[in-house]
Amino acid sequence: MPIISSIGRKALPVRILIWAIYVVLTLGGVTMVYPLLLMVSGSVKGGFDSPDLDVIPQFLTDETTFFQRYLESKYSANLGSLNDAWGTDHVDWKEIRRPDGVSSSQLDDFDQFRRSREISPRWRLLGHIATAALNQRVFKRELLEESNADLLRVGELLGITFRSWAEVRPKQQKIARMMESSDKLLERTERYKSSRPVEDMILIDAEGHWKTSTVFSRYERNLEKYRRQTGRSVRSWAEVHLKATPPDSSTTPAERADWEAYVRQKAPFAFLKIAPSAAESFHAFLRRAHGNDIKRLNKSYGSSYGAFDEIPFSASQAVAGAGFVDFNRFIREAAPLSALSLDGPNFRYHDFLRNRFHGDIAAARAAWRVSWKDFEEAAMPTAAMDWRDFQNQKSRLRWEFLIRNYSHVLDFLARHGRGIQNTLILCVLFLVTHLTINPLAAYALSRFGLPSTYKILLFCMATVAFPGEVMMIPSFLQLKEFNLLNTFWALVLPGLASGYSIFLLKGFFDSLPRELYESATIDGAGEWTVFWNITMALSKPILAVMALSSFTGAFGTFFYALIICPDEKMWTLMVWLYQLQMISGSQSINYAALCLSSIPTLLVFIFCQRIILRGIVVPSEK
């Protein structure tokens, strides 16, 4: 019988009350669903847009955000690499907009150039290698197939000891003046890089690196300050260009100082060229540095040179160890400036354009509608090329971004320990024990009317008064005494009986009709038959609630499982997900892990919901 009659519902105050109830319930539902939607949305985002609180990720609806997400993925979340390639000074991914002003024919020619052999592998970096990105996953997949999923075998192949599959990732040299190393992982990455499409490559521009490492810092990213000190009337940083050779007398002292500062201090050896005429100066510098003692140099270098003149004179041969230190000091302090020059993709691009237009700059201006005075003003249209690459693979990228984080989580769980199997076994053990021990105890208290029933129930409820964390250390010490650590018994036994569940079941059993028990007894039914065919059969709703509670407790156990089972072989799913969160450092990956971990509980709840609802509705109608 309804609380409010149909006639009473027609009154205005009652209608307002009913609508108010609906509003409150709706708001309550929204407050529960909205955080879930935010988590699902965050699970498919990247690093720069993960803080955005939107139910639908913007990259699915906004093309500019989608392009920013693509760039973050390609440049492996390294804004510095993008600035080096583009020659820009962006400080936030959200600043980036669609590049304009480049004709399709110019991009066609640039695409031909970037696929040519003029580009040294040292000037290319492999993109999409951040955590969970495509090339990182494919690289690991190839090693998995080659090693038959044996992590120790992978360590032997690459000469590195890996503690987990999460540490297996590509490695490549940075475009910077620093000691270079050569190891099996680097060689393997280079081999893998050669098999990837050119669209996945990051082409580092020497001019862009010069701007980001030298010009922007010297002039504090202030174009007016640059104009004032150099005397050049440029409209934007795009009109500031790097020369391959030392600036001549036609340039200002500030421009010559910028060029020399970069070449001597910042230019990577991959971009640096030095004339053979400087060999004599280099050998003289080594004599001074090592006291004219070749044995002292050999001891430092680990070499066996007979004289200083035998030491190779090349930037590409002096990239590691003591040789790097000496060669770097020579470039900084003693190398003749006239012997130094630069090489790189942008200078090769100028040569490509000269061949393309047979040295006729007017033909280039007419074909591409540019205002270059000479080919040295031509900048590589890397930004516009990135936009075209993005447009050509939008469908694949959208799907890639949607599944990327989830693929990473699933791969992590599949490759580490036995988290899924352990959790499945633990859930089954929890369900079986909780649905047998607790109903049997409650049935005895309800059926036989023991004289100490009240005291037993009080004791059972007293256990609920203490939080589970209080019992962890005593449980650990007790299980250690019984040598049960790192076993399923250690996880199941402490929670074998639940005081609250016994109390709940006892109350439900008391509400069952006594006539059924009397009829069964008259018909000759045994106690087990009465328990199983009457009590358990009529208690499905409350048992479903208990089953859901037991499943969520077993599936979500983390801290207790980590303490009781320190051995990785016994870690449950939640323990491994915690390890993933510590390793990934990505909020989006953490969201994806949480979403995946909530699916089993959701499926169990959907399966049990009708039985659970019966447990709510039936008692209210009796």
C-alpha positions, 0 to 999 in steps of 0.5 A: 500500500503506497504511503501517499494515496492517489487523491493526496498526490493531486495536492500542490504541496504533495506534488512539490514534495514528490518532485523534490524527491525526484530532484534529490534522487537525480542529483544523488545519481549524478554525483555517483555517475559523474566521477565514474564518467570522469575516470573513464574519460581520463583513462583515454587521455594523454599527459597534457589533457588528463587534468581536464574535467570533461566527460567526453575527451576533447580530442574526440570532438576538437581537431586542435586538441586531437592534433596536440595529442598526436604531437604529444605522442609523436614527440614522446611527451617531450616539448623540447624535442618538438621545439628543436624540430619546429624551431619554436619556443612553446611552453605548453602543448595547448599553445600549439595550433594548426600550422598554415602557409605551406603549399601542398607541392612544397610538402610533397617535395619535403616528403620526398626529401625526408625519405631520401638518404641525405638524412643521417640516422643520427639526425632522426629520433624514433617517435611514439616511444613514451609509456604505452605508446605504439612503438614502445609496445611493438618494440616490446612485442618483438622482444617477447616473440624473439625470447619466447616471453623469457625476461632472462633471455631478453636480458641476455640478448640486450646485455641488461638485467631487467627486473620486470617487463615494464623496464623493457623499452627503446633507448636512443641517443639524445640530440645534445652534446654529451657522451654517447654510449653504445650498447646492445639495447641502443643497437637494437633500437636503431635496428628497430627504428630503421623498420618504422615508417618515416611518419614516426620519425622525429627530424631534429633541425640544427637551426631549431636546436640552435634557437632553443639552446642558445638564441631563446635563452640569450635573448630571453625569448624577447624578439624586440631584444633580439632586434635591438642587439642584432640590428635585424628587422625580423618579424618573427623567430621564423625569419632568424636563420642559422648559417652553416659556416662562420658568419662573415663581416656582413653580420653583426657582432651579436650574430657572430657571438650567437653562432660561436657560442652555439658551435663551441658550447651547445652544438651536438657532435652529430651536427658539428664538422671540423676541417682537417686543417685543424688536426695540427691544432688538436694534436698540439692541444692534446700534448699540452693537456697530457704533458706531452706524455703519450703513455699518460694519454693511452692510460686515460683513453685505454688505447695504444697510440705510438704518437699524438699524431696517430690519434683520429681527428673526427667529431664522430670518433670522439663521443665517449670516455676521456676522448669526449672530454678532450675533444669537447675542451678543444672545441670550446677553447682551442679550435680555430673558428674558421675550421668549424662548420655545421651540418644537419637536415636543414642544410641538406634541405637547402642543397635539395632545393638547389637541385630541385630548382637548379639553383633558381630561387625565382623558380622556387618563389613562383612554384611555392609562393614564398618570399625567400631571397636565397635558399638559405632562408628556407626552413624545413616545413616540419610543423606543416608536415606533422599536420599532414601526417596527422590528417592522413592517419586520423582514424587509426590515431583515434582508435590508438588513443582509445585503447592505448592505456588499456593495452598497456595495463593488460600487457602489464598484468599478463607479463607480471606474476600470476595476479589474475590467476591468484585473484581468481583462485582467491575469489572462488575460495572466499565465495565457497568458504563464506557461503558455507561457514557463515550460513552453517553458524547462523543456522545453528544459532537460529534453529536450535536456540542455544542458551548462549546465543545472545552472548555469541551474537554480541561477540560476533558484533564486537569484531565489527567494532575494530577496523581490519588494519588493527588485526593485520599485525597480529594475524601476520605474527600468528600466520608466521608461527604456523608457517602459512605466509605466502599461501592461500590459507594465509589469505582465507583463514583470517576471514573464514567466518564473519561476525557481521555475516553471521548476525545478518544471516541469523536475523534472516533465518529467524524471519523464515516461517517455522511451519516449513521446518515443522512440516519437513520434520513430520515428513522425515527430512533430516537436518541437512535436508532442511538446511539445504532445501529449505533454509538455503533455498529461501535465503538466495537474496541474502546469500547473493548480497553476501556473495557480492560482498565476499567477492568485492572483499577478495577481489579488492584486497591489497594491503593485507595481501601485500603484507601476508604474501610478500612473495611476488608469485602470490601477489593478487591483481590489486597488488600488481595494479599498485606496482603499475601505478608506481612505475607508470607515473601516468594519471591516465594509465592509473585511470585505465587500471581502475576502470579495468579492475571495476569490470569484474565487480560490475559484472558480478553485480549485474548477475546478482542484481535480480536476486539482490532486489528480491532481497529488498522487495520480498521482506517489505511485502511479507 
